[in-house]
Amino acid sequence: MIPLPLARIAEITSGALSGMADPRAVVRGPVVIDSRGVEPGSLFVALKGARVDGHDFAAQAIRAGAVAVLATRPVEAPTVIVPDAAAALAELARAHVAALPQATVIGVTGSAGKTSTKDLLARLTARIGPTIAPVGSFNNELGHPLTVLRADADTRYLVLELSARNIGHIQDLARIAPPQIGIVLNVGTAHIGVFGGKEAIAKAKGELVEALPRTGVAVLNADDPLVLEMASRTDARVTLFGRSEAAAIRAEDVTVDERGRASFTLRTPSGSGQVRLKLYGAHAVENALAAAAAGYELGLPVATIAAELSAATPVSRWRMEVTDRPDGVTVVNDAYNANPDSMRAAFEAFGVLGKGRRRFAVIAALRELGEESAALNEELGRLAGGSGLAGLIVAGPDAQPVLQGAYAAVQEASAAGPPLAGAPPFPPAAGGPPFPVGVPQAPPPVGAPAFPQGPAGPQGVGGAPVPPIVGGPPFVGGSANPQQTLIRHVPDAAAAAAELAGWLRPGDAVLVKGPRAMGLERTAELLLGGAQQ
């Protein structure tokens, strides 16, 4: 952050000094909204949430070294009092960017892949000059200005994510930090229930290219028709990326190895380079191309772009993190968030990574899908149930459509082989079909965790009691036989881990993916011994 005296902060935010605040006291950063992140020289922004009021932590922030508090009411600390703390934070960030004339702002948006693309692009821009990028997914009305305020006089590139939960959100974020380069990755189904349709999502995402100056660059996905149409919404120069011939920056000869990592020839107007990604999933190719296109526009040599993309490893947590346990079980933690599009991409990657192995998945019902929620969640269940899994766990509430879709998928696949003799039926859920289970075999290993218990024993769909599974399911992975696919419904992430612990054997593979609110990253952490990922 560029050092600012409190008097200047009050002027920018239309605030008033209170609590014996010294107008000459200088804030040197960082600006934080969590008192635990305060450092000497900080400005603490007191926000009132549904459960926690930041004003209650003002004194603690000052004791930790904060110069002052940005607040909406007087507190026992030097304070800049403003009508709206979030709006004041945005104004402070906007003034801050204006004081960084040498910094190039690059915005990234899309329904999926924003964080991975941002991480790749920040790696590329760091080859040219000092770069600031969000930690994780700081991409909303709070995370965006907080990231901007981390920049200082030496910063040359600000690589920012811009998210939207409604029309106008990206426009507001672009006003805080006007972009010179705007990247639109895709238009998918994330938050479709909030927006009401993909056309509305496209309208919101396109606000990024509308914010570009005539001298700017719009980097658009040539393979997504709704993104390609955005070329007509900007006066900036347009550069296309993708796999089609229309793309100036494109991937050719794409191959995927046994771990699901893609390699391709990066083709540009001035030459080509070979890229071998360390990131998992074929969908990482599009993210790499988007970053490559922006890097190319900034003048990076193709060889440098290819080398940096090939060397990149996952930076942000819980996005296709692949970890091998000592016993050979592979855990894929893709639990940061989920929507129908990212679910399909994850299962596609998992099918490659887990080929020839028993595969299990932990998922949860998707949210913010509006009137299409039941249909899309049933489609998710069909996707999971038709993926040749040895076992599927659906965690959390509103799971019935997912479970119905999963059961329908394995039932339809039953023609692939005769039913497994002696497999006991899963007791039916209220209003739903019976769910199959495997056949009990060996006794459980010593120390195996117990299954979550309900009033009448282990719980199935709708709370129906189910017979305990001893020693895990005895089936082989990849079978399409519905009697060889175990389906369970559990209440939460911890219960999912406990259930899986009794199923897994050396060499198995597990995919963990669901909406952010379900916290399924905890499932992956428990499967890996509780270690932080």
C-alpha positions as CSV (number, residue, x, y, z in Angstrom):
1,M,0.0,0.0,0.0
2,I,1.1,3.5,-0.7
3,P,1.4,5.2,2.8
4,L,-1.6,7.5,3.5
5,P,-2.2,9.9,6.5
6,L,-5.5,9.5,8.2
7,A,-6.6,12.9,7.0
8,R,-6.3,11.8,3.4
9,I,-8.1,8.6,4.1
10,A,-11.0,10.6,5.7
11,E,-11.0,12.8,2.6
12,I,-11.2,9.9,0.2
13,T,-13.9,8.1,2.1
14,S,-15.9,11.2,3.1
15,G,-15.3,10.2,6.7
16,A,-14.7,12.0,9.9
17,L,-11.9,11.5,12.4
18,S,-13.0,10.4,15.9
19,G,-11.5,8.9,19.1
20,M,-8.6,11.3,19.2
21,A,-7.3,10.1,15.8
22,D,-4.2,11.9,14.7
23,P,-4.8,13.2,11.2
24,R,-1.1,13.0,10.5
25,A,-0.8,9.3,11.6
26,V,0.2,7.3,8.6
27,V,-1.4,4.0,7.5
28,R,1.2,1.9,5.7
29,G,-0.9,-1.3,5.3
30,P,-2.1,-3.8,5.1
31,V,-5.8,-2.9,5.1
32,V,-7.7,-5.8,6.8
33,I,-11.2,-6.9,7.7
34,D,-10.1,-9.6,10.2
35,S,-8.4,-8.3,13.3
36,R,-6.2,-11.4,13.4
37,G,-4.5,-10.2,10.2
38,V,-3.5,-6.8,11.7
39,E,0.1,-5.8,11.5
40,P,1.9,-2.7,12.7
41,G,0.7,0.2,10.4
42,S,-2.6,-1.5,9.4
43,L,-6.0,0.0,8.8
44,F,-8.7,-2.2,10.3
45,V,-12.1,-2.1,8.6
46,A,-14.9,-2.9,11.0
47,L,-17.7,-4.7,9.1
48,K,-20.9,-5.8,10.7
49,G,-21.9,-9.3,9.6
50,A,-24.8,-11.6,10.4
51,R,-23.0,-13.2,13.4
52,V,-19.9,-11.1,14.1
53,D,-19.5,-7.3,14.4
54,G,-16.1,-6.0,13.5
55,H,-16.6,-3.0,15.8
56,D,-16.3,-5.4,18.8
57,F,-12.7,-6.1,17.8
58,A,-11.6,-2.5,17.3
59,A,-9.6,-2.3,20.5
60,Q,-8.0,-5.6,19.8
61,A,-6.9,-4.4,16.4
62,I,-5.3,-1.3,17.8
63,R,-3.4,-3.3,20.4
64,A,-2.1,-5.5,17.5
65,G,-0.6,-2.4,15.8
66,A,-3.4,-0.9,13.7
67,V,-3.1,2.8,13.2
68,A,-6.9,3.3,13.1
69,V,-10.2,1.7,12.5
70,L,-12.6,2.5,9.5
71,A,-16.0,2.2,11.1
72,T,-19.6,3.2,10.9
73,R,-19.9,4.2,14.6
74,P,-17.6,5.5,17.3
75,V,-15.4,2.9,19.0
76,E,-12.7,3.0,21.7
77,A,-9.9,3.6,19.2
78,P,-8.7,6.2,16.7
79,T,-11.4,6.0,14.0
80,V,-12.4,7.2,10.6
81,I,-16.2,7.2,10.8
82,V,-18.1,6.6,7.5
83,P,-21.7,5.9,6.5
84,D,-20.9,2.6,4.8
85,A,-17.6,0.7,5.6
86,A,-17.8,-1.5,2.5
87,A,-18.4,1.5,0.2
88,A,-15.6,3.4,1.9
89,L,-13.3,0.5,1.4
90,A,-14.1,0.5,-2.4
91,E,-13.5,4.3,-2.6
92,L,-10.2,3.9,-0.9
93,A,-9.1,1.2,-3.3
94,R,-10.3,3.2,-6.3
95,A,-8.2,6.2,-5.2
96,H,-5.3,3.9,-4.6
97,V,-5.3,2.5,-8.1
98,A,-5.5,6.0,-9.5
99,A,-2.2,6.7,-7.7
100,L,-0.5,3.8,-9.5
101,P,-0.2,5.0,-13.0
102,Q,2.5,2.4,-13.9
103,A,0.4,-0.6,-12.9
104,T,-1.5,-2.5,-15.6
105,V,-4.8,-4.0,-14.3
106,I,-5.8,-7.3,-15.8
107,G,-9.3,-8.7,-15.0
108,V,-10.4,-12.3,-15.2
109,T,-14.0,-13.5,-15.1
110,G,-16.0,-16.5,-16.1
111,S,-18.3,-19.1,-14.6
112,A,-15.4,-21.5,-13.9
113,G,-11.6,-21.4,-13.9
114,K,-11.1,-17.8,-12.7
115,T,-8.8,-18.7,-9.9
116,S,-6.6,-21.2,-11.8
117,T,-6.3,-18.7,-14.7
118,K,-5.4,-15.9,-12.3
119,D,-2.7,-18.0,-10.7
120,L,-1.2,-18.9,-14.1
121,L,-1.3,-15.4,-15.4
122,A,0.2,-14.0,-12.2
123,R,3.1,-16.4,-12.7
124,L,3.6,-15.0,-16.2
125,T,3.4,-11.3,-15.3
126,A,5.8,-11.9,-12.5
127,R,8.4,-12.6,-15.2
128,I,8.0,-9.0,-16.4
129,G,7.5,-7.0,-13.2
130,P,6.2,-7.0,-9.6
131,T,2.7,-8.5,-9.5
132,I,-0.2,-8.4,-7.1
133,A,-2.9,-11.1,-7.3
134,P,-5.6,-12.2,-4.9
135,V,-5.0,-15.0,-2.4
136,G,-7.4,-17.7,-3.3
137,S,-10.6,-16.3,-4.6
138,F,-10.8,-12.8,-3.2
139,N,-13.1,-11.7,-6.0
140,N,-16.1,-9.9,-4.6
141,E,-16.9,-6.5,-3.2
142,L,-14.6,-7.0,-0.2
143,G,-11.8,-9.2,-1.5
144,H,-11.4,-7.1,-4.7
145,P,-10.6,-3.8,-3.0
146,L,-8.5,-5.5,-0.3
147,T,-6.3,-7.1,-3.0
148,V,-6.0,-3.7,-4.8
149,L,-4.8,-2.1,-1.6
150,R,-1.9,-4.5,-1.3
151,A,-0.3,-2.8,-4.3
152,D,2.4,-0.2,-3.9
153,A,4.5,2.1,-6.0
154,D,6.6,-0.8,-7.3
155,T,3.6,-2.8,-8.5
156,R,3.5,-3.2,-12.3
157,Y,0.7,-5.7,-12.7
158,L,-2.6,-6.2,-10.8
159,V,-4.1,-9.6,-11.8
160,L,-7.7,-9.6,-10.4
161,E,-10.6,-11.9,-10.4
162,L,-14.1,-10.4,-10.9
163,S,-17.1,-12.4,-9.7
164,A,-20.7,-11.7,-10.2
165,R,-23.8,-12.8,-8.4
166,N,-26.0,-10.4,-10.3
167,I,-26.1,-7.9,-13.1
168,G,-23.9,-4.8,-12.3
169,H,-21.5,-6.5,-9.9
170,I,-18.6,-6.8,-12.4
171,Q,-19.3,-3.2,-13.5
172,D,-18.9,-2.0,-9.9
173,L,-15.6,-4.0,-9.5
174,A,-14.3,-2.6,-12.7
175,R,-14.9,0.9,-11.5
176,I,-12.7,0.2,-8.5
177,A,-9.8,-1.0,-10.6
178,P,-10.3,-0.1,-14.3
179,P,-8.9,-3.0,-16.4
180,Q,-6.6,-2.6,-19.4
181,I,-6.9,-6.3,-20.3
182,G,-10.1,-8.3,-19.7
183,I,-10.3,-12.1,-19.9
184,V,-13.6,-13.9,-20.2
185,L,-13.3,-17.6,-19.8
186,N,-16.7,-19.1,-20.3
187,V,-20.4,-18.7,-19.6
188,G,-21.7,-21.7,-17.6
189,T,-24.4,-22.6,-15.1
190,A,-22.8,-21.3,-11.8
191,H,-25.4,-19.2,-10.0
192,I,-27.9,-19.8,-12.8
193,G,-30.7,-19.7,-10.3
194,V,-29.7,-16.2,-9.2
195,F,-29.3,-14.9,-12.7
196,G,-32.3,-16.7,-14.3
197,G,-30.5,-18.1,-17.4
198,K,-27.2,-18.3,-19.2
199,E,-28.0,-15.2,-21.3
200,A,-28.2,-13.1,-18.1
201,I,-24.9,-14.6,-17.0
202,A,-23.4,-13.6,-20.3
203,K,-24.7,-10.1,-19.9
204,A,-23.1,-9.9,-16.4
205,K,-19.7,-11.4,-17.5
206,G,-19.6,-9.1,-20.5
207,E,-19.5,-6.0,-18.3
208,L,-15.8,-6.7,-18.0
209,V,-15.1,-6.1,-21.7
210,E,-17.5,-3.1,-21.7
211,A,-15.2,-1.5,-19.1
212,L,-12.1,-1.8,-21.3
213,P,-10.7,1.4,-22.9
214,R,-10.2,1.6,-26.7
215,T,-6.5,1.0,-26.1
216,G,-7.2,-2.2,-24.1
217,V,-7.4,-5.8,-25.0
218,A,-10.4,-8.2,-24.7
219,V,-9.2,-11.9,-24.4
220,L,-12.1,-14.1,-25.3
221,N,-12.8,-17.8,-25.5
222,A,-13.4,-18.6,-29.2
223,D,-14.9,-22.0,-28.3
224,D,-17.8,-20.5,-26.2
225,P,-20.4,-18.8,-28.4
226,L,-21.7,-16.6,-25.6
227,V,-18.2,-15.4,-24.9
228,L,-17.4,-14.9,-28.6
229,E,-20.4,-12.7,-28.9
230,M,-18.9,-10.3,-26.4
231,A,-16.5,-9.0,-29.1
232,S,-19.3,-6.7,-30.2
233,R,-19.6,-5.2,-26.8
234,T,-16.1,-3.5,-26.6
235,D,-14.1,-1.0,-28.5
236,A,-10.9,-2.7,-27.3
237,R,-8.8,-5.0,-29.5
238,V,-10.0,-8.6,-29.3
239,T,-7.7,-11.6,-29.0
240,L,-9.2,-15.1,-29.2
241,F,-8.0,-18.2,-27.4
242,G,-9.2,-21.8,-27.6
243,R,-8.9,-24.9,-29.6
244,S,-10.7,-23.8,-32.8
245,E,-8.9,-22.5,-35.9
246,A,-10.5,-19.1,-35.2
247,A,-8.3,-18.7,-32.1
248,A,-5.1,-16.7,-32.5
249,I,-3.8,-18.4,-29.3
250,R,-4.7,-22.1,-29.5
251,A,-3.9,-25.6,-28.4
252,E,-3.1,-28.2,-30.9
253,D,-2.3,-31.9,-30.5
254,V,-3.8,-32.1,-27.0
255,T,-3.0,-35.3,-25.1
256,V,-3.7,-36.4,-21.5
257,D,-1.4,-38.6,-19.5
258,E,-2.5,-41.4,-17.0
259,R,-2.7,-38.8,-14.2
260,G,-5.0,-36.6,-16.2
261,R,-2.4,-33.9,-17.0
262,A,-2.6,-32.3,-20.4
263,S,0.2,-31.6,-22.9
264,F,-0.3,-29.6,-26.1
265,T,1.3,-27.4,-28.7
266,L,0.8,-23.7,-27.9
267,R,0.2,-22.0,-31.3
268,T,0.5,-18.2,-31.6
269,P,0.8,-15.8,-34.5
270,S,4.6,-15.6,-34.0
271,G,5.5,-19.2,-33.3
272,S,4.7,-22.2,-31.1
273,G,5.9,-23.9,-28.0
274,Q,5.4,-27.2,-26.2
275,V,3.4,-27.1,-22.9
276,R,3.2,-30.0,-20.5
277,L,0.9,-29.1,-17.6
278,K,1.4,-30.2,-14.1
279,L,-2.2,-29.2,-13.4
280,Y,-4.9,-31.9,-13.4
281,G,-7.8,-32.2,-15.8
282,A,-8.2,-31.5,-19.5
283,H,-10.1,-28.3,-18.6
284,A,-6.9,-26.8,-17.4
285,V,-5.9,-26.4,-21.1
286,E,-8.5,-23.5,-21.5
287,N,-7.2,-21.8,-18.4
288,A,-3.6,-22.1,-19.6
289,L,-4.6,-20.7,-23.1
290,A,-6.3,-17.7,-21.5
291,A,-3.3,-16.9,-19.4
292,A,-1.0,-17.4,-22.5
293,A,-3.1,-15.0,-24.6
294,A,-2.8,-12.3,-22.0
295,G,0.9,-13.0,-21.6
296,Y,1.4,-12.8,-25.3
297,E,-0.4,-9.4,-25.5
298,L,2.0,-8.2,-22.8
299,G,5.0,-9.1,-25.0
300,L,6.2,-12.3,-23.3
301,P,8.1,-14.7,-25.7
302,V,6.2,-17.8,-26.6
303,A,9.0,-20.0,-25.2
304,T,8.8,-18.2,-21.9
305,I,5.0,-18.6,-21.8
306,A,5.3,-22.3,-22.6
307,A,8.0,-22.9,-20.0
308,E,6.2,-21.0,-17.2
309,L,2.9,-22.8,-17.9
310,S,4.7,-26.2,-17.8
311,A,6.3,-25.4,-14.5
312,A,3.2,-24.1,-12.8
313,T,1.8,-26.1,-9.9
314,P,-1.5,-25.5,-8.1
315,V,-1.4,-22.4,-6.0
316,S,-4.9,-21.9,-4.6
317,R,-6.3,-24.6,-2.2
318,W,-8.9,-27.3,-2.9
319,R,-8.9,-27.1,-6.7
320,M,-8.0,-30.5,-8.2
321,E,-5.4,-31.1,-5.4
322,V,-4.2,-34.7,-5.9
323,T,-2.5,-36.4,-3.0
324,D,-1.3,-40.0,-2.8
325,R,-1.5,-41.6,0.7
326,P,1.2,-44.0,1.8
327,D,-1.1,-46.9,1.2
328,G,-1.6,-45.9,-2.5
329,V,-5.1,-44.3,-2.1
330,T,-5.3,-41.2,-4.2
331,V,-7.5,-38.4,-2.9
332,V,-8.6,-35.7,-5.3
333,N,-9.7,-32.6,-3.3
334,D,-11.7,-30.4,-5.7
335,A,-14.0,-29.2,-2.9
336,Y,-13.6,-25.4,-3.1
337,N,-16.9,-25.0,-5.0
338,A,-19.0,-26.7,-7.6
339,N,-21.6,-26.1,-10.4
340,P,-22.9,-28.4,-13.1
341,D,-20.1,-27.5,-15.5
342,S,-17.2,-28.0,-13.0
343,M,-18.8,-31.3,-11.9
344,R,-18.6,-32.6,-15.4
345,A,-15.0,-31.5,-15.8
346,A,-14.0,-33.0,-12.4
347,F,-15.6,-36.4,-13.2
348,E,-14.0,-36.4,-16.7
349,A,-10.5,-35.8,-15.1
350,F,-11.2,-38.3,-12.3
351,G,-12.1,-41.0,-14.9
352,V,-8.7,-40.6,-16.4
353,L,-6.7,-40.4,-13.2
354,G,-8.6,-43.4,-11.6
355,K,-8.6,-45.6,-14.7
356,G,-8.2,-49.3,-13.8
357,R,-8.7,-48.6,-10.1
358,R,-11.7,-48.7,-7.7
359,R,-13.1,-45.2,-7.7
360,F,-15.2,-43.5,-5.1
361,A,-16.8,-40.0,-5.0
362,V,-18.2,-37.7,-2.3
363,I,-20.5,-35.1,-3.7
364,A,-23.4,-32.9,-2.5
365,A,-26.4,-31.3,-4.0
366,L,-25.6,-28.1,-6.0
367,R,-27.1,-24.8,-4.9
368,E,-28.3,-21.6,-6.5
369,L,-29.8,-23.3,-9.5
370,G,-33.3,-21.8,-9.2
371,E,-36.2,-23.5,-10.8
372,E,-33.9,-26.0,-12.5
373,S,-32.4,-27.2,-9.2
374,A,-34.2,-30.6,-9.1
375,A,-33.5,-31.4,-12.8
376,L,-29.8,-30.3,-12.7
377,N,-29.2,-32.1,-9.4
378,E,-30.8,-35.3,-10.8
379,E,-28.5,-34.8,-13.8
380,L,-25.5,-34.6,-11.4
381,G,-26.6,-37.9,-9.9
382,R,-26.8,-39.5,-13.3
383,L,-23.3,-38.2,-14.1
384,A,-22.0,-39.7,-10.9
385,G,-24.0,-42.9,-11.1
386,G,-22.9,-43.5,-14.7
387,S,-19.2,-42.9,-14.0
388,G,-18.3,-46.5,-13.1
389,L,-17.8,-45.7,-9.5
390,A,-17.4,-48.5,-6.9
391,G,-19.2,-46.3,-4.4
392,L,-20.9,-42.9,-4.2
393,I,-21.6,-40.8,-1.1
394,V,-23.9,-37.9,-1.2
395,A,-23.5,-35.5,1.7
396,G,-25.8,-33.0,3.2
397,P,-29.4,-31.7,2.6
398,D,-31.6,-31.7,-0.5
399,A,-29.9,-34.8,-1.7
400,Q,-33.0,-36.7,-3.0
401,P,-32.7,-35.6,-6.7
402,V,-29.0,-36.5,-6.7
403,L,-29.7,-39.9,-5.2
404,Q,-32.6,-40.6,-7.6
405,G,-30.4,-39.6,-10.6
406,A,-27.6,-41.8,-9.4
407,Y,-29.8,-44.8,-8.8
408,A,-31.5,-44.4,-12.2
409,A,-28.1,-44.3,-13.9
410,V,-26.8,-47.5,-12.4
411,Q,-30.1,-49.2,-12.9
412,E,-30.0,-48.3,-16.6
413,A,-26.5,-49.6,-16.8
414,S,-27.5,-53.0,-15.4
415,A,-27.6,-54.5,-18.9
416,A,-23.8,-54.5,-18.8
417,G,-23.9,-57.6,-16.5
418,P,-26.1,-59.8,-14.3
419,P,-27.0,-58.7,-10.8
420,L,-24.5,-59.6,-8.1
421,A,-25.8,-62.7,-6.4
422,G,-26.9,-62.2,-2.8
423,A,-26.6,-58.4,-2.7
424,P,-29.1,-57.1,-0.2
425,P,-31.3,-54.2,-1.2
426,F,-30.9,-50.8,0.3
427,P,-34.0,-49.9,2.3
428,P,-36.0,-47.4,0.3
429,A,-36.1,-43.7,1.0
430,A,-39.5,-42.1,1.4
431,G,-41.0,-41.8,-2.0
432,G,-37.8,-43.1,-3.7
433,P,-36.5,-46.4,-5.1
434,P,-34.3,-48.8,-3.2
435,F,-30.6,-48.1,-3.3
436,P,-28.2,-51.1,-3.9
437,V,-25.3,-52.1,-1.7
438,G,-22.4,-54.5,-2.1
439,V,-22.0,-57.8,-0.4
440,P,-20.3,-57.9,3.0
441,Q,-17.1,-59.9,3.1
442,A,-14.2,-59.7,5.5
443,P,-14.4,-58.2,9.0
444,P,-13.4,-54.5,9.3
445,P,-9.7,-53.6,9.9
446,V,-8.8,-52.9,13.5
447,G,-9.4,-49.3,14.3
448,A,-11.8,-48.7,11.4
449,P,-14.1,-45.8,12.4
450,A,-17.7,-46.7,13.0
451,F,-20.4,-45.6,10.6
452,P,-22.5,-42.6,11.7
453,Q,-25.4,-43.9,13.8
454,G,-29.0,-42.9,13.8
455,P,-31.7,-44.0,16.3
456,A,-31.9,-47.4,14.7
457,G,-28.3,-47.8,13.5
458,P,-26.4,-46.5,10.4
459,Q,-28.5,-44.1,8.4
460,G,-29.4,-44.3,4.7
461,V,-31.4,-42.0,2.5
462,G,-34.3,-40.2,4.3
463,G,-33.0,-41.6,7.6
464,A,-33.8,-45.2,6.8
465,P,-31.7,-47.7,8.8
466,V,-29.3,-49.8,6.7
467,P,-27.4,-52.9,7.4
468,P,-23.8,-52.2,8.3
469,I,-21.2,-52.8,5.7
470,V,-18.4,-55.0,7.0
471,G,-15.0,-54.5,5.6
472,G,-16.1,-52.3,2.7
473,P,-17.8,-53.1,-0.6
474,P,-16.3,-56.2,-2.3
475,F,-16.7,-55.1,-5.9
476,V,-14.2,-54.0,-8.5
477,G,-14.1,-50.4,-9.8
478,G,-15.3,-49.6,-13.2
479,S,-18.3,-52.0,-13.2
480,A,-21.5,-50.7,-14.5
481,N,-23.5,-53.3,-12.6
482,P,-25.9,-51.4,-10.2
483,Q,-25.5,-54.1,-7.6
484,Q,-21.8,-53.3,-7.6
485,T,-22.2,-49.6,-6.9
486,L,-22.7,-48.6,-3.3
487,I,-24.7,-45.4,-2.7
488,R,-25.0,-43.7,0.6
489,H,-26.4,-40.5,2.0
490,V,-24.7,-38.9,5.0
491,P,-25.4,-35.7,6.9
492,D,-22.1,-33.9,6.6
493,A,-18.4,-33.9,5.6
494,A,-17.1,-35.7,8.7
495,A,-19.7,-38.5,8.2
496,A,-18.6,-38.9,4.6
497,A,-15.0,-39.4,5.7
498,A,-16.1,-41.9,8.4
499,E,-18.1,-43.9,5.8
500,L,-15.3,-43.9,3.3
501,A,-12.7,-45.0,5.8
502,G,-14.3,-48.4,6.0
503,W,-14.5,-48.8,2.3
504,L,-11.1,-47.8,1.0
505,R,-8.4,-50.3,0.2
506,P,-4.8,-49.6,-1.0
507,G,-4.7,-48.3,-4.5
508,D,-8.3,-46.9,-4.6
509,A,-9.1,-43.3,-5.8
510,V,-11.5,-40.8,-4.3
511,L,-13.0,-37.6,-5.7
512,V,-14.3,-35.0,-3.3
513,K,-16.3,-32.2,-4.8
514,G,-19.3,-30.1,-3.8
515,P,-20.6,-26.6,-3.2
516,R,-18.6,-24.4,-0.9
517,A,-21.2,-24.3,1.8
518,M,-20.9,-28.1,2.4
519,G,-17.2,-27.8,3.4
520,L,-16.3,-31.1,1.8
521,E,-12.6,-30.1,1.9
522,R,-12.9,-31.4,5.5
523,T,-13.7,-34.9,4.1
524,A,-10.5,-34.8,2.1
525,E,-8.5,-33.6,5.1
526,L,-9.8,-36.4,7.3
527,L,-9.1,-39.0,4.7
528,L,-5.5,-37.7,4.6
529,G,-5.1,-37.9,8.3
530,G,-6.4,-34.5,9.2
531,A,-3.5,-32.7,7.7
532,Q,-4.0,-29.2,6.3
533,Q,-4.1,-29.2,2.6
